[in-house]
Amino acid sequence: MLFNTAQFAIFFASVLLVYRLLPSVRRNSWLLGASFLFYFLWIPSHLLLLLADIVVNYALMRAMLRSNRPRLFLTLSIVFTLGLLAAFKYAAFLVESMAPMTGALFGASLDIPDLLLPLGISFYSFQIIGLQIDCYRRTAEAPDRLSRYALFVAFFPQLIAGPILRGRELLPQLERGGVLEPERTRRGVWLIASGIVKKVLIADFLLSPFVDSVFGNPGVASAPVHLLAVYSFAFQIYCDFSGYTDMARGLGCLLGFELPLNFREPYLSRDPSEFWRRWHITLSQWFRDYLYIPLGGNRIGPARTYWNLLVTMLLGGLWHGAGWGFVIWGAAHGLFLALHRRFSGTGKDPERPFGASDVLRVALTFHAVCLLWVFFRANSLDDAMLVLGKIFAGSYGVAWPVLPALVVVLCAVLHGVERVLRLRLPEIRRWLGMGPLGGLVEGAALGVIAALALAAGGLGSDFIYFQF
């Protein structure tokens, strides 16, 4: 069930109604059952894989905490979890990459396995590994019951596409139970509305058809069309993914839980380092804490720091998908981070105020990110080169498509407005709720959002990050 469908609305309304009627001591058990049902309704057989991941890793965690050789059990947990992820996500890529070599050496072809990627496996695998490492380091308290550990892994609002949670973020909340407060509920409703606008109205209705038409036939249309398609995809993937996160956080609020912020207007970043502290924040922090710093971080000299950045982002590209486009995308981001560190030093606070001198920095960073999105979106490396070739070698002395250009400008403006809304949203919500008609005004605003989403259609479109 997609968050933006009537089926999920019925499912969640039923879960929420019973959840709020139950005594607090029974609510976690109800949520765990609902989470397993939610996953079961996607592909029933994949629930068995999720359960195996949970049971095996919980057993290894308990053994790790009791053993005088904890590193052994931590290693077994990581190998088991990454082994499952690799088997489903990278087996076909490895076989396909090795096919030319095996054909030349042995004159034989390898069959490419056809495995359907379990939804959310990239996200919940990293969540499992992060908790195992935190418990090994004693920076998080291990769950004292299998049921609580299972709910930490399978919590359905964020199970499919994050945000990637840490033990210290969710486990204490699960222990005390969801805190149901009117203001948190109200904030949750607004987050869900925000996610619907981003996903349904902007990503699906305004951007997706144009992007699909251009990337489905690369090199055919004019250079301006290709350039606008790249800009459009940049905003599409942002609105799609951040829209999911907004809805996940909103659902969490309605259940009484706080989920972390995952995006902070990433296309307003002034440098590559700032971009990765604004885009998919929980994944960036995961790679920093569990890969970049253990590799040595910036503690072993400049050359090693640049290498660590490159390796981290290269693996980050592979995490997103098994394909050479993702490898190039990750490696290029690693190179940009290394170059930025070499010539500009460490990153600054991403929330610092903007100045006139930042306009050029934002424009350069945005265009670098957009060009790399081509490798992320294109169906193959050949398609990516056709798109880039059209952008850099094509003629711009032709008519520009008016509607796609206006949509891109609208998205850029809304991206700036979003920053203001994020920083001022509590104040805006208070203003909407003031006076005797405050509730009516706020309800009408939410009703308009819902009506626009229904009118736009596209309610059944998958979220882009579901495939990762």
Secondary structure, 3 states (H helix, E strand, C coil): CCCCCHHHHHHHHHHHHHHHHCCHHHHHHHHHHHHHHHHHCCCHHHHHHHHHHHHHHHHHHHHHHHCCCHHHHHHHHHHHHHHHHHHHHCHHHHHHHHHHHHHHHHCCCCCCCCCCCCCCHHHHHHHHHHHHHHHHHCCCCCCCCHHHHHHHHHCHHHHCCCCCCCHHHHHHHHHHCCCCCHHHHHHHHHHHHHHHHHHHHHHHHHHHHHHHHHHCCCCCCCHHHHHHHHHHHHHHHHHHHHHHHHHHHHHHHHCCCCCCCCCCCHHHCCCHHHHCCCCCHHHHHHHHHHHHCCCCCCCCCHHHHHHHHHHHHHHHHHHHCCCHHHHHHHHHHHHHHHHHHHHHCCCCCCCCCCCCCHHHHHHHHHHHHHHHHHHHHCCCHHHHHHHHHHHHHCCCCCCCCHHHHHHHHHHHHHHHHHHHHHHHHHHHHHHHCCCCCHHHHHHHHHHHHHHHHHHHCCCCCCCHHHHC
